Structures are given as structure tokens and as C-alpha cells.
Amino acid sequence: MSQESPPTRRGFLGGIVTGAAVGLSGCAGENNGSEPSGSVDGFESVAVEGVDLVIDFEEGHPFEALSVIQPDGELFAERDLAPGVRQERIELGTTYPPGEYEVIGVSDGNEEAKTSLVVEPNVAINRLRLGRNHPDEMYEEASDRTIQTEVILDIENTGNGPESAVSLEFSGDIPRPTPDNSEDSGIYDTDSELGGHADQIVLPPGETTVIYSHSTPFNPASDNVSCRPDGEQGEFEIELITSVVDPNPSLQYSVTYTGEDLADCEIEAEVVQ
């Protein structure tokens, strides 16, 4: 929501109550964890599904309107409710502020009940595979050059809030580190028929998402590292730039390059413990 002066929770409630203090007919309920909230005087549950905040109401609930307050106390969304509605979905997207969201049910200008839910993603890089070592796991249309130079990553979001990956960066002892001035995401867009760099990859809560690099980090046309018969060792880092939570997830890897040259090199990478 883009407004010149975003209303706060106090401003919202002041607008719906005329000449009297807010009347709280039901009991307030709070959920400071990541689990869906339970039944609270008209609310059946509040949870996150995909990129949406989903509010389920009890049958016969008294609410005529709904307000969602974001963690800084400003109004995130408000809805008029049709009579008898049992569910309302409000889009969180992938650029929302993480933290505790308060959901308020309103009837006749009065606050009838409220509940809350802490919404936070928790993203980690779980597994890296070099395409050259796992060609069968690359995307279907990947060329031989792509298989030889790109990587496959499993990204897990164990939180209850959606997140998105907007950039993938490589640094350290790797043939082609990400340039400092790069404007590309470095993530392959598997949803586009034309391929190219993805603007973002949505990381839904409770799911593992496979992404592919698109910056040829293991391009053999490089003088940044060398490949030797007795093995050349080093370390590199992968950082996944995300849109909701800081710090960005990253992992350090030890790497060994064994062979005569990078074009035919045997490359093994392991997570640094």
C-alpha cells in the first residue's frame, strides 16, 4: 500500500469509532510464534499460505470489517466483509516488513476481537551441486556449456513467511566471481521461454526451492584460479540476496581443482564446517 501518510493503528481505530472509546466485545488473542493462531471470538485461524495472509472466521462471526496492522503499528490492509464470509485473503507479497501482525475484527464501528501472528521467513542454502558433476539435475533445455559452468542450489525456507531470492553472488577462489558492478540477478529464469536472468524467485514458506546460477561461476576461461594434477585448493562463498530479511543467507565452501586445465578439471566443493 502506497500512501502519502500511512495511517497508524490508533488513527484507524479513531476513524471507525465516533464519540466513544473503542469497544472490545471479545477477548484479545495473541500468537507470538510461527504457528497459525487459534480460535479467538470470531476468528477461527490466521495463517500464511504462499504469499497471502489467510484469515478464517467462525460461522456466525459478528465482523463487518477487518483491519491488519503491520509490525511498526501502521495499517497494512483493511477490508469490508460481505455478510457470512468465512475467509479473507490478504496479499503479503515478498517485500513486506517481517514481525508481528495484528488482525482486528470490527462491527458497528467497534473493535470486536483481535488476534496476532508473527510472520517471518527463515531462508538457508541447503545444498550446492556443480552442473558438470550432476548434469541430470540441470533444467531440461540447459546446453553443454551451461552444464559445465553453472551450479544448482537447494534453498529452504523453514519460516512461516514468504521470501524471494533477487540475486546470487559468488566470491573467492572460483573461476568467475560475480563482478562488483553486475546489474544481473545471476539466477536463471526457468519460468521464461527466453530464459535469461530472473527478476526474483519466490521462496514460499515451508518449502525447498531449486534455483540455478546464470553467471557461469565455473567458466574455464579464467585466470582467477588454476587446475593442477596434484590439486589446487581454495575457498569460495555464495551469498543469496533476499528481499525481506537481513542478513542474507550465505555459505562458505572449500574447493579442490584437480587436472591439467580448467576446461577438463575435476572440481569438488564441500561446505566449510
Secondary structure, DSSP 8 states (H G I E B T S, - for coil): ---SS--BHHHHHHHH--SS-----S------SSS-B--BTTEEEEEEETTEEEEEE-TT---SEEEEE-TTSBEEEEEE--TT--EEEEE-TTS---EEEEEEEEETTEEEEEEEEEE---EEEEEEEETTT-GGGS-TT--HHHHHH-EEEEEEE-SSS-EEEEEEEEEESSSS---TT--S--BB-TTSTT--B-S-EEE-TTEEEEEEB-S-TT-SS-SSS--BTT-EEEEEEEEEEESSSSS--EEEEEEEEESSSGGG-EEEEEE--
